[in-house]
Amino acid sequence: MPSAFNFAASPFDCLNPDEQRLVRASVDIAYFPEGAVVLDVGVAPTHLFVLIKGYVTQTEGDEVLATYGPDDCFDGCGLMTGRVGSRFVAAEEVVAYQLAHAAVNELIARNTTFGALLFSDLGQKLSALAQRADQHELQSLTLARVEQAYLRPAHVVDAGTDTVSVVRLFQAQRTTNVLVTGLPGGLGIFTNTSLQRAILDGRPLDQLAVGELASGPVVTVRPSDQLGDAMALMLRRRVHRLVVEEEGGQVRGILEALDLFSFLANHSHLITVQIEHAQDLEALAQAAAQITRLISALYRGGTRIGLMAKLVQQLNARLFERAWHMVAPADLVANSCLFVMGSEGRGEQLLKTDQDNGLVLRDGYAAPPDLDAICQRFSEVLARFGYPECPGRIMVSNPDWRGTASAFGQRVRQWLLQPEGDSLMQLAIFLDAHAVAGDAALLAAVREGVAALAVDNDAVLARFAAPVENFGGPTGWWSRLFGLGDEGRNISLKKAGIFPIVHGVRSLALARRVAATGTAERIAVLVEGGVLDAALGDELVQSLHFLMGLRLQAGLAEIDTGRAVTGNVDPERLSTLERDLLKDALAVVKRFKALLHQRLRLDVL
């Protein structure tokens, strides 16, 4: 049976053939009946156990810390310290490999990644994981089709058009080239470079036809051609743009070199260009549709979750700002502040979620009489972009989430000082507010007014933080992970870990009047102020980003299979390494909740 050892399971999947032979030569089979104590507190372990069949629970007193299933290993920490710190009991009949301590020590000495994945904390494990190239399914973007890249609109003029008229078109359409018809050799192109030659020609530009200086014939590709071939064609023909033509000769658009190379290196530039050049809501909708594709490419290319989230926040903010400018009149934009909340406000959104936004109006400003219709239109536009309307109506189309700066400030202060009903939930949502359009100072003034209030009421703070107690219970979570309970199989990572971290940090930030809105930024301020230990702060950020990444992975899989996006995790799709990291992240959440219970006196409720 040792010859059947599963080297595809973490941390053994990083071993080379010689190290695998060492494992085979040093492993034996152990059997434990249901209820048997595999390891007890205080003993000096002699082996690392790797489960073949059955489940083992790890407990401290009456509390279940974790459950281990097939391909999981334990107790690496006991081997490292020379003493077992928990009790490991067979929850059902168990068959396991036992790998001798000496062999484990030799593997650690030979392979640093193995040691990091076996013994280290969450941050070190994630760092080791990031260094393993085979963990990422690199997407070959050069195999993507031309039509998947950003194609700039094609503007067409006749060869007899004068140069001044074309320059006016350049200015109006924010372009640097036009296609020219009526040339003897077929379709040509007039660019900024052609304009330089026209100026040097010396003839009056309003009398110089662009057909005299246009280059032709143009180099063309089909929408279905591969981008790799298009790039090679550009290099071979020494051109900076290709005309994309349908089979019937109809021009689809222009593929520029900058956009092509941006697509291959970083889609964010492509989307930014689309947003900036959009002339109407239809063009903005096309840009919005590219954001999920960007996230998928960045994730599969190994981009850090924190960086991805910040990138999405910037893209969404610009998208929302441009949409607001197209929907709202200029005077409303200038005398208001459009803001977003929730994961979008914190800079932690990846896949598109429900709208959470509001509007602060300048005191004394007379809003347009059709303000309600304008805001309703904006919510409908965002829904069209793929951001569903909020079921709780927390958005600008709801009059409760728009108002003058003074009225909004009074409302938020009342949520804090006289909490009733859902007011603390509304306060929690507003604390993540981030300005995206208009006068950001209006929102800043409301936030500063709240921060200036003394938050010394322990009962209010405890009530505010209390929801973290309602989620992330470890026993039920582990039962669902291994299919040992009666609950549904899928796991909500948001409830199990993301929300307790986010809201727990938000609660500490409120108590300390921290102005930052992002969870990682709040943690940094809390660590600097001595509220959180630096090690715990780092573990919280690592855990949050790992859970966000696992949730993103599940959401992308749902998109690929045409299912509704929930981000819930199917345990059967988790690798042993992901399950191991998930245990570590949940352990961090548990320690953090214990700290919150103590610091914010949740026992007063």
N, C-alpha and C positions, 0 to 999 in steps of 0.2 A: 504493500500500500504506500510506503514512503515514496516510491517512484512516481506516484500520481499526485505528488504535492503540487498545489496550485500556485505557480509562480506568476500568474496574472494578477494576483491580489496584492494590494499594498500592505507592507512596504517591500515585499519580496520582488515586486515587478521591476525594481531598479538594479537587481543583481545580474552580474555577467555570468557566463557559463561556468567558470571556475568556482564562483561563489555559490551557484546553484548546486554544484556537485558537493560542496562542503555541507550544505543543508541536507541533502539526501543522505550523506554519510553520518549525520549527527542527529537525525530525527527518529523518534519512536512514536508508537501509538499508545494513548491512554484512554481508559474508559471510566466514566463516573455515572452511577445510577441517579435518578431524580432525587433531589434533596441533598446530595452529597456535597460536602464542603471541599472545593477544589483548592483554594488557598484561604488561609485565615489570617487575621490581623496579627502582626508581630513575627510571623514566621520568615525565615530566610529562604527565598525562592531559589530553586535550582534549575528551573526550565522556563522557557517562554512557551505559552500555550497558543496553538492556532486551531480554532474549531473546525471540525469536519461536519459534525451533525449535532443538533440540539442548541440550547441557549443557556447562557450563564449570566446571572445577575450580580452586579457589584453593589454592595450596600455598606452604609455606615450607620450603625444602630438600626432603626426601623426605616430609614430612608433609602430608597433605591436611587443610586447615582447613575447607573447605566446598565444596558443590557447588550450582551455580545452574541452574535449569531454566526453562521457558517462563513468561514474565511476571515473572521475577525481574530485579532491576537491580543493577549494580555499576559502577564502584567509586566510590561516593559519598565515602568517606573519602579516597581519593586525590585527588579533585577539591578537597576541603576543604583538604588539606595541601599540594597542589601536587606530590605525589610518591607513586608507587605503592609500597606496602610489601610486596606479595606478587606471586606469579606467577599469571596467569590463562591457562589453556590449554584449548582446545576439546577436550572428551572425545569428541565426534563432530562431524559437520558442523553448523555453527552459522550461523543467520541471526538478526540482531539489529537493533533500532533503535539509532541513536546520536544522542543529544541533545546539542547544542552546549553547551559550558561556560557561555557567556554567557547562554543561555536558562535553564539551571539556576540561575544566580545571580539572574536576574530573578524566577524562581518563588519562590526562597527569600525574597527581599525582599518579595514580595507576600503570601506565604502561610506563616505561621509553622508551621502544622501540617505542611505538606509538608517544611519544613526539619527539623523534629523527627523525622519518620518516616524521613527519608533519612539523616541524619547522627548523630543523638543516640544516647546509650547506652540500654540496656534500660529503665531507670527513666523517662527522659524520653519514650521512645516510648510506654510504657504510660500515662503521664500524658496525652499528647496523644490517645491512643486513648480514654481515659475521658471526654474532653471532647466526643467526637463522638456526638451523640444517636442517629445512625442506626446505631450499632454494637450497640444493644441492642433486642431484640424485646420491647418492653414488653407485658406481659400485661394485658389489660383484665379486672381482677378483678371489675368490676361486672357482667360478663356471666356470671360463675360462678353456679351454681345454689345455692339456699338450702341444700340438703342437703349441700353441700360445706363450709359453715361449721360452726362448733361449735354444736350444739343442746344446750342444757342439759336434763337429765331433767325431765319434767313430773310433778309430784306433785299428786294429786287428792284433795279432801275433799268431804264433803257440806255443804250450806249450814247444817245444824244443828250442825255441830261447833263447840265452844266455842273462844274465842281462845287460851286457855292451851295447849290441846292442839296448836293450830297452831304456836304459838311453839316448843313442844317439837320439833315436826317440823322447823321452821326450823333449830333447833340441831343435831338429829341428822343431817339431810341436807345441812347447810351450804348452804342455799338462802335466798332472800329473797322467794319467792312460792309460792303454791299455786293450782291451778285449783279452782273451786268449782262443783259440780253442784247441781241442784235449784232453781235460780233461775227466776223466771217468764220472764225474757228469754233464757234459754239459759245457756251456759257463761260464768262470770264468773271474776275473778281477785282474790285477796287478797294484798297486798304489804306491805313494810315501811312504805310510806306509809299504807296502810289501818290498820296497827297503831298508828301515831301517832294517827290519828283515834279508834281504839278507846280508847286511854288517855285522850284528852281527853274522851271521852263521859262518863266518870265512873262507869259501872256496873262491877261486878266482872267481871274478864275471864273468869273461869271460868263466868260465867253469860251472857256476851255471844256470840251466834252470829256466826260470820264472814260468814254470808250477808247480815246486815244492813248490812255495810260493804263488801262486795265490789263491785268495779267490773265492769260488763258492758254489753253483750256484748263479748267479747274480739275483737281484730282478728286475723284469720287469714291465712296464706299457704300455698301448696302447696310441697312439697319441690322441685318442678321449676321454680318461679318464679325469675327472675333476682334476684341480690342488689341490683342497682341499683334494680329496681322495689320491692324490700322496703325499701330505705333511703328511697325517695321516699314510700312508704306510711307509714312511721314519722313522717316529718316532716309529712306532710299531716294525719294523725290525731293528732299530738302525743302519741305513746305511746313508751315506752322498751323495749317487748318485743312480739313477735308470737308467736302460737301457730301452730305448724306442723302442719297437718292433712293426712292422706292423703285420697285421693279419696272413700273411704267414710266420712269423718268421724273416723277414728281419729287421736288426737293423737300426733304423732311426737316433739315436744319443744318447747322454748321458744328462740326466737332473741332474744337481748338486744342492745340498741344497742351496748354496750361490745364485745361479741364481734363484731358486724357490722363496726364501724369498725376494730377490731383486725385483722380478716381483710383489710380493704381496705388497711390501712396497714402492718401487720406481723404476720404469722402467728404469730410467736413467743409473743405474749401468749396467743393462742388455745390453743396447745399447752400452755403453762404452766398455764392454767386447767384444761384437761382433766386434766393430770397431778395437779394439786393436789386436784381434786374426785373423782378416780377412787376408787371404793369397792371395786373388785375388779380382778383381772388382765385381765378382758375389756375393761374401760374403759381400762386402761393400754395394751392392745394397739391400741385405736382411736386413742389419742394417738400411739403410736409410728408408726402408719401415716401420720400427717400430716407427719412430719418431712421425708420425701423431697419431698413436695409443697411444703413451705416452702422447701427448698433450691432447687427448680426456680424458684419465684416470685422469690426473692431474686436468684438468678443472672441471670435474664432481666431483672430490674429494675436491674441494674448494681451490686449491693452488692459491696463489696470482699471478696476471697477470705479474707483474714485475719480480718475481722469475722465472716463467715459461719461459719468454722471454730470460732471462739470461741463463737459462739451455739449451734452444734450441740453443742459440748462441754458447755455448761451445761445444755442440754435433756436430753442423754443422761445426764448425771450425776444429774439429778433423777429421770429415768425409772428408772434403775438403782437409785437409793436407795429409791424408793417400792416397786419390785418386790421388793427385798431385804427391806424391812420386812414385806411381805405373805407372803413365803416363810419367813423366818427368825424364830424366837422372839425376844422382846424382849431377853432376857439375852444371847443370842448377838450380837445387833446391838450392844449396849452394850459388850461385851468383845472386840470384833474390829474390824478395818478392812478393808472391801472396797475394792479398788483396781483400776483399769484401766491398761492399758499400750498400747504401739504408738502408732498415729496418734491413737487416742482419748486416751491419756494425754498426748500432746504437744499436744492441742488442734488437730490438723490433719486430722481426719476430716471428710469431707463426706457422701458416700454411705455407707450401712451396709457394714461390713466384718466379717471374722471376729472372734469374741470373743477378747479377750486380757485376762484378769483373774486376780486371786488374792486370798487372804485371810490376814491376819496376826491371830493370836489372842494375847490378853493372857497373859503368863507367869503360871502358877498357876491359870488358869481351867480348869475342867472342862467341856469341850465336850459338847454333847448327844450321846448314844450314836448318834443317827441323823444325825450331821453329814454323812456321805457322801450320804445320801438328800436332805438339805436342799440341799446344793450341786448335786447332780445335777438336782434340781427347778429350781433357779435357772438353770442352763445351758439347760434345756429351755424355760423361760419366755422367755429372751432369744432363743432360736432361733425361737420363735413370734412374737416381736416383729420378726423380720427380720434378726437378727444371727446368722449361721451359726456352728456350733461350729467351733473352731479345729482344722484338720487335724493340727497338732502337739500338740494337747491342752494348750495353755497356757491353762488356765482353772480355776476353783475346783473343778470336778467332778473334777479330777485331784489326788490327794493331794500330788503334788510341788509344787503351787502353792498350798499352804496349810500353815500351821504356826505355832507360837508365835513371838513376837518374837525371842527368843534363838536359836531354831533357824533361823529365816529369816535372821537376821543372820549366823550362822555359815556358812550355805550360800552367801550372797551373797559374803562375804569369801573363801570358798574358790574361788568362780568367778573372783575377781579375782587372788588371790595364787597359786593352784595350778591354772591353766587346763588343762583337758583335755577332749577330745571336743567337745561343743557348749556347754561352759560359758561361753565368751566371747559366744556368741550369746544365751544366757540372760541374761547380765549386761547386754548391750545392750538387751534387751527390758525388763529390770527398771529400768534407768536412766530410763525414760520413765514410771515408775509415778506415778499420780495418785489420791489418795483420793476416793471418792465416797459412802461410807456408813460409819457407825460412828465409832470414835475415830481420827481422823486422826493423832494423836500417835504411835500404834503404828507406822505406816508411816514417819513422820518420823524416829523413833528408829533404825530399820533403815537408812534412807538416810544419816543423819548418821554412823552407824558406818562405812559404806563410804567416805564423803567424808573421814573422818579418816585413812584409810590413805594412806600415801605411795605415789604411783604414779610411781616413778622408774625402773622397769624398761623400758628402751627396747624390748626384745624383746616384752614383753607388750603394750605400747601399739601396736607395729607390727602384731602379730598381730590385735589388736582392730580396728584401722583397715583391715586388708588387704582386706576385702570390697569396698571402694570401687574397687579395681583391677579387679574382676571385671565391672563394669558401666560403661556409658556410653562404650564405645569409639566414636570419631567416624566412622571409615571405614565400618564395617558399618552404622552408623545412617544415614549419608547415602545409602548404596547402597539401603537399604530405603525411604528417604523418596522417592527418585526412581525406584524400581522398577528399579535398575540391577544388583541382585544376585539371588542365588538364594534368599535367605531369604524368610520370609513377609512379606506386604505390611504388615500392621499393626505399629505401633511401641509398645512398652511404655515409656511416659513414666516410670513408676516406676523401671525399670532404667536408662533412658537418662540421667535427671537427678535425679529426686526422691530416690532412695536415696543416690546419691553425696553430695548436699548434706546430707541428714539425718544419715547415719552419719558423714560427715566432720566435721560440726559436733559431733556427739555424742562423737566421739573426742577432739577438742580440748577439749571441756568436761570429759571424764573426766580428761584430763591436768592441767587447771587446777582441778579440784574444783569445777566450776560446779554449783550446786544446781538451777538452773532446768531444767524438762523440755521446754518448747516450743523449737523450733528458732530462731524469731525472737528469743525471750528469751535463749537461749544466745548467739546471735550478738551481741546488744547487750552482754552481759557481756564477751565475748571482745574486742569492739572497744574497750570501756572499759578493758580490761586491756592493750591494745596487742598482743594476739595476732593480731588481724585488722585490716587497714587499713579505715578507715571506708567508703571507696568500695567496696571489695570486699564488705564486710559488707552494705551496702545492695543491691548487685547480687545477692548470694546470696538475700536475702529476696525481692527482686523476681522473681528467676528461679524460686524455689520456688513462690511464689504464682501466677505465670503458668502453670507446669507443672501445678499443682494445678487451676487453672481450666480448662485445656485438657483435662485428664483428666476433670474433672467434666462438661464439655460432651459428651465422648464417651460417658460413662456415662449421662447423661440421654437421649442419642440412642438408646442401646441399650435403655433402659427403654421409651421411646416406641414402639420397634419390636418389643417383646416378646422381645428377646434377653437372654442371660445378661450380667450387668454385668462387664466386664473393665476398662473405662477406657482400653483401648488405642486408639490413634489410627489412623484410616485416612487416609493421606496425601492421597488424592483428595478428602477432605472438608475439607482445610485451605485457607484462603484464602492469597493471596500474603503478606498482612500477617502472618498467623499463622506462616507458614513463615519469614518474616524474623525475627520475634520468637523463634521456636524456635532459629534459628541463633545469635542473640545469647545466649539462655539457655544453650545447649550450650557456647558459647565461655566463658561464666562458669564452668560446671562444669569445663571442661578446665583453666582457670587455677587453680581451687581444688584440683583433684586434684594439680597440679604442686606447689602449696604444701604439701599434706599429705605428699606424697612426701618433700619436703625437711624439714619440721618434725618429722614422726613417724618419719623414717628408714625408710621402707618398703623401702628397698633392702637392709636387713639380713636380710630373709626369704629 
